[in-house]
Structures are given as C-alpha cells and as structure tokens.
Amino acid sequence: MKILVVDDEPDVRTLFEQRFRREIRSGTFTFSFAYSGEEALDFLHGHPSEVVLILSDINMPGMSGLELLRQIRQEYAAPPPPIAPQVMMITAYGDEASRQQALALGARDFLTKPVDFAALKNKLLLL
C-alpha cells in the first residue's frame, strides 16, 4: 500500500521509517513524504492513482490539512479515475470542531498526536 504522509515537521519521516521498518522492508507499505499541503498536491498530480492513503497533519503553514482534504475531495469527486485516496487526519489538537470538520470533508479517520503507532498500524492493515 502506497501511503503519503503530509506533515511540516521533518522528523516525522524518520519516525515513520523507524516505526514501520518491518512493513517497509516486506513491501507491505511504501511511504512518501510531503512537507506541505501544496507539496502533497504536486505529488498526487505527478503520481496519479498510486497513493492509496494520505496521513495528513492539520496545522501546517500555507495550506492546512483540512484545506488539502477539501482540495482532494474536489479534484477526485468525479470520474474518470484516478480513484480518490483515503485520507486520515493527524493533529496535536484533538478538538471536537476540527474532528467534525475533517469527517464532514470526507476524512476516513481522525487521530491525535502523539500517534499511537500500534493502533495506526492495525488501522492500516485493515484497509
């Protein structure tokens, strides 16, 4: 499964590569990383129908994760393919308003930081 992680914190890449080391080695998951919403959209445009899941932070400079989610839902709303990727939001701010907004915009899930990687791994394996 190809996963795009979108977060403005550079150490997130190292964290994911460490926590999913076995799954990366076995080919279960392949991760790509974008450090802004704009970079994520550029990546999606350059790799149509490769990304199955996006894990996006909400609070980022420039385009927020919620704006990215809104943009993805608009661009991938109608046929023809590529098929819209699933999106899970990850944020340090677990307030109910952000959660409701993310789910209303079509997020599959809403996770809070610090990420429980065991729970995240289980969710990913169920997709």
Contacts in CASP RR format, 6 or more apart in sequence:
PFRMAT RR
TARGET T0000
AUTHOR 0000-0000-0000
METHOD contacts of the structure
MODEL  1
MKILVVDDEPDVRTLFEQRFRREIRSGTFTFSFAYSGEEALDFLHGHPSE
VVLILSDINMPGMSGLELLRQIRQEYAAPPPPIAPQVMMITAYGDEASRQ
QALALGARDFLTKPVDFAALKNKLLLL
1 28 0 8 1.000
1 29 0 8 1.000
1 30 0 8 1.000
1 52 0 8 1.000
1 53 0 8 1.000
1 124 0 8 1.000
1 127 0 8 1.000
2 30 0 8 1.000
2 32 0 8 1.000
2 50 0 8 1.000
2 51 0 8 1.000
2 52 0 8 1.000
2 53 0 8 1.000
3 29 0 8 1.000
3 30 0 8 1.000
3 31 0 8 1.000
3 32 0 8 1.000
3 51 0 8 1.000
3 52 0 8 1.000
3 53 0 8 1.000
3 54 0 8 1.000
3 55 0 8 1.000
3 124 0 8 1.000
4 31 0 8 1.000
4 32 0 8 1.000
4 33 0 8 1.000
4 34 0 8 1.000
4 40 0 8 1.000
4 43 0 8 1.000
4 44 0 8 1.000
4 51 0 8 1.000
4 53 0 8 1.000
4 54 0 8 1.000
4 55 0 8 1.000
4 85 0 8 1.000
5 12 0 8 1.000
5 13 0 8 1.000
5 16 0 8 1.000
5 31 0 8 1.000
5 32 0 8 1.000
5 33 0 8 1.000
5 34 0 8 1.000
5 54 0 8 1.000
5 55 0 8 1.000
5 56 0 8 1.000
6 33 0 8 1.000
6 34 0 8 1.000
6 35 0 8 1.000
6 36 0 8 1.000
6 37 0 8 1.000
6 39 0 8 1.000
6 40 0 8 1.000
6 54 0 8 1.000
6 55 0 8 1.000
6 56 0 8 1.000
6 57 0 8 1.000
6 60 0 8 1.000
6 65 0 8 1.000
6 68 0 8 1.000
7 33 0 8 1.000
7 35 0 8 1.000
7 56 0 8 1.000
7 57 0 8 1.000
7 60 0 8 1.000
7 90 0 8 1.000
8 35 0 8 1.000
8 36 0 8 1.000
8 57 0 8 1.000
8 60 0 8 1.000
8 61 0 8 1.000
9 57 0 8 1.000
10 35 0 8 1.000
12 33 0 8 1.000
12 57 0 8 1.000
13 31 0 8 1.000
13 33 0 8 1.000
16 31 0 8 1.000
16 33 0 8 1.000
17 24 0 8 1.000
17 31 0 8 1.000
19 117 0 8 1.000
19 121 0 8 1.000
20 29 0 8 1.000
20 31 0 8 1.000
20 117 0 8 1.000
20 121 0 8 1.000
22 28 0 8 1.000
23 29 0 8 1.000
23 121 0 8 1.000
24 30 0 8 1.000
24 31 0 8 1.000
28 125 0 8 1.000
29 124 0 8 1.000
32 43 0 8 1.000
32 47 0 8 1.000
32 51 0 8 1.000
34 40 0 8 1.000
34 42 0 8 1.000
34 43 0 8 1.000
36 60 0 8 1.000
36 61 0 8 1.000
36 62 0 8 1.000
36 63 0 8 1.000
37 56 0 8 1.000
37 60 0 8 1.000
37 62 0 8 1.000
37 63 0 8 1.000
37 64 0 8 1.000
37 65 0 8 1.000
37 67 0 8 1.000
37 68 0 8 1.000
38 62 0 8 1.000
38 63 0 8 1.000
40 54 0 8 1.000
40 56 0 8 1.000
40 68 0 8 1.000
41 63 0 8 1.000
41 68 0 8 1.000
41 71 0 8 1.000
41 72 0 8 1.000
43 51 0 8 1.000
44 51 0 8 1.000
44 72 0 8 1.000
44 85 0 8 1.000
48 81 0 8 1.000
48 82 0 8 1.000
49 81 0 8 1.000
49 82 0 8 1.000
49 83 0 8 1.000
51 85 0 8 1.000
52 85 0 8 1.000
52 86 0 8 1.000
52 127 0 8 1.000
53 85 0 8 1.000
53 86 0 8 1.000
53 87 0 8 1.000
53 88 0 8 1.000
53 124 0 8 1.000
53 127 0 8 1.000
54 68 0 8 1.000
54 72 0 8 1.000
54 85 0 8 1.000
54 86 0 8 1.000
54 87 0 8 1.000
54 88 0 8 1.000
55 88 0 8 1.000
55 90 0 8 1.000
56 65 0 8 1.000
56 68 0 8 1.000
56 69 0 8 1.000
56 87 0 8 1.000
56 88 0 8 1.000
56 89 0 8 1.000
56 90 0 8 1.000
57 65 0 8 1.000
57 89 0 8 1.000
57 90 0 8 1.000
57 91 0 8 1.000
58 64 0 8 1.000
58 65 0 8 1.000
58 66 0 8 1.000
58 89 0 8 1.000
58 90 0 8 1.000
58 91 0 8 1.000
58 93 0 8 1.000
58 98 0 8 1.000
58 102 0 8 1.000
59 65 0 8 1.000
59 91 0 8 1.000
59 92 0 8 1.000
59 93 0 8 1.000
63 71 0 8 1.000
65 89 0 8 1.000
66 89 0 8 1.000
66 98 0 8 1.000
66 101 0 8 1.000
66 102 0 8 1.000
66 105 0 8 1.000
69 87 0 8 1.000
69 89 0 8 1.000
69 102 0 8 1.000
69 105 0 8 1.000
69 106 0 8 1.000
69 107 0 8 1.000
70 105 0 8 1.000
72 84 0 8 1.000
72 85 0 8 1.000
72 87 0 8 1.000
73 84 0 8 1.000
73 105 0 8 1.000
73 106 0 8 1.000
76 82 0 8 1.000
76 83 0 8 1.000
76 84 0 8 1.000
76 85 0 8 1.000
77 84 0 8 1.000
86 108 0 8 1.000
86 127 0 8 1.000
87 106 0 8 1.000
87 107 0 8 1.000
87 108 0 8 1.000
88 107 0 8 1.000
88 108 0 8 1.000
88 109 0 8 1.000
88 110 0 8 1.000
88 111 0 8 1.000
88 123 0 8 1.000
89 98 0 8 1.000
89 102 0 8 1.000
89 107 0 8 1.000
89 109 0 8 1.000
89 110 0 8 1.000
89 111 0 8 1.000
90 111 0 8 1.000
90 112 0 8 1.000
90 113 0 8 1.000
90 115 0 8 1.000
91 98 0 8 1.000
91 110 0 8 1.000
91 111 0 8 1.000
91 112 0 8 1.000
91 113 0 8 1.000
92 112 0 8 1.000
92 113 0 8 1.000
93 112 0 8 1.000
94 110 0 8 1.000
94 112 0 8 1.000
98 110 0 8 1.000
99 110 0 8 1.000
102 110 0 8 1.000
103 110 0 8 1.000
109 123 0 8 1.000
111 119 0 8 1.000
111 120 0 8 1.000
END
